Amino acid sequence: MIKAILVFNNHGKPRLLKFYQHYPEEEQQHIVRETFQLVSKRDDNPEEEQQHIVRETFQLVSKREDNVCNFLEGGSLIGGSDYKLIYRHYATLYFVFCVDSSESELGILDLIQVFVETLDRCFENVCELDLIFHVDKVVVIIRLLSFHA
């Protein structure tokens, strides 16, 4: 089951946050901050809980070499040891899916690919600004993909 979809730019700014499970605002900020730190190459630790998780996830993912797998254990971030972070880096954006152990890693990587290709078709060469200024369209695309997936 998908627990969250997080999209960051190369500087760790969250561009899209979609949580499928209710978390208090502080915990969401912690998740976002940790996720950012996990996928990025930076060591920033903001005070808010959600920002901490986002940054940690970003640092973990962005520090990894291009020739290693795109799966990380993310148990400390969301819901325990049976959760994983599955991500892909496209141009200036990191697409991170937080999932439980029942999800197929390769299936989620394929879903990320389809998501990015759909965004590219919808916005004609999608960029970071499209995610910022057309968040309503992006959320509709996510809903359609998760419904059909």
C-alpha positions in Angstrom: 0.0 0.0 0.0 1.3 3.5 -0.9 1.6 5.6 2.3 2.9 8.8 0.8 4.2 10.4 -2.5 6.9 13.1 -2.1 8.5 15.1 -4.8 11.5 17.3 -4.1 13.8 19.4 -6.2 17.6 19.1 -6.1 17.7 21.7 -3.3 15.3 19.8 -1.1 12.3 22.0 -1.5 9.1 19.8 -1.4 7.1 20.4 -4.6 4.4 17.8 -4.0 3.4 16.1 -0.8 0.5 13.5 -0.8 -0.1 11.5 2.3 -2.6 8.6 2.2 -2.6 8.1 5.9 -3.5 10.8 8.4 -0.5 12.2 10.3 -0.4 15.2 12.6 1.1 18.3 11.0 4.3 17.9 13.1 4.7 14.3 12.1 4.1 15.2 8.4 6.9 17.8 8.6 9.2 15.2 10.2 8.5 12.7 7.5 9.1 15.3 4.8 12.4 16.4 6.4 13.7 12.9 7.0 12.8 11.8 3.4 14.6 14.8 2.0 17.7 14.1 4.0 17.6 10.4 3.0 17.6 11.3 -0.8 19.7 14.4 -0.8 23.4 15.1 -0.3 22.8 17.8 2.3 22.9 17.7 6.1 20.2 20.3 6.9 18.0 19.6 10.0 15.2 22.1 10.3 13.1 22.1 13.5 9.7 21.1 12.1 9.0 17.4 12.2 7.7 17.0 8.6 10.6 19.0 7.2 13.1 16.8 9.1 11.7 13.6 7.5 11.6 15.2 4.0 15.2 16.3 4.2 16.5 13.1 5.6 14.8 11.1 2.8 16.1 13.6 0.2 19.7 13.3 1.6 19.6 9.5 1.7 18.4 9.3 -1.9 20.5 12.0 -3.4 23.7 10.7 -1.8 23.4 7.4 -3.6 25.2 6.6 -6.7 23.4 6.2 -10.0 24.4 2.6 -10.3 22.8 1.4 -7.0 19.2 0.2 -6.5 16.4 2.7 -6.0 15.0 1.0 -2.8 15.6 2.1 0.7 14.4 0.9 4.1 12.4 3.8 5.5 11.1 2.2 8.7 12.1 5.1 11.0 10.2 7.6 8.8 6.7 6.1 8.4 5.1 3.3 10.3 7.9 1.0 11.3 10.4 -1.4 9.8 8.2 -2.9 7.1 8.1 0.4 5.1 10.3 1.2 2.1 11.2 4.3 0.1 11.3 3.8 -3.6 12.5 6.7 -5.7 13.7 7.9 -9.1 15.6 11.0 -9.9 14.6 12.8 -13.1 16.5 16.0 -14.1 15.9 18.4 -11.1 13.2 16.3 -9.3 13.2 13.3 -6.9 10.0 11.3 -7.0 9.8 9.3 -3.8 7.0 6.7 -2.9 6.7 5.5 0.7 5.2 2.0 0.6 4.7 -0.9 2.9 6.3 -4.3 2.4 3.4 -5.7 0.4 4.2 -3.5 -2.6 6.5 -4.7 -5.4 9.5 -2.5 -5.8 9.7 -2.9 -9.5 6.0 -2.2 -9.8 6.4 1.1 -7.9 9.4 2.0 -10.1 7.2 1.4 -13.1 4.4 3.5 -11.6 6.8 6.3 -11.1 7.9 6.0 -14.7 4.2 6.1 -15.9 3.5 9.0 -13.6 6.4 11.1 -15.0 5.5 10.2 -18.6 1.9 11.2 -17.9 3.0 14.5 -16.5 5.3 15.0 -19.5 2.4 14.4 -21.9 0.0 16.6 -19.9 2.4 19.6 -19.5 4.6 19.1 -22.6 8.0 18.6 -21.2 7.1 18.8 -17.5 9.2 21.0 -15.2 9.3 21.9 -11.5 7.1 25.0 -12.1 4.3 22.8 -13.5 4.1 20.9 -10.2 4.0 24.2 -8.3 1.4 26.1 -10.4 -0.8 23.2 -11.6 -1.0 21.1 -8.4 -4.7 20.4 -9.0 -3.9 18.7 -12.3 -1.1 16.7 -10.7 -3.3 15.5 -7.9 -5.9 14.4 -10.5 -3.2 12.4 -12.4 -2.1 10.8 -9.1 -5.7 9.8 -8.3 -6.2 8.3 -11.8 -2.9 6.4 -11.7 -3.5 5.0 -8.2 -7.1 4.0 -9.1 -6.0 2.2 -12.3 -2.7 0.7 -10.8 
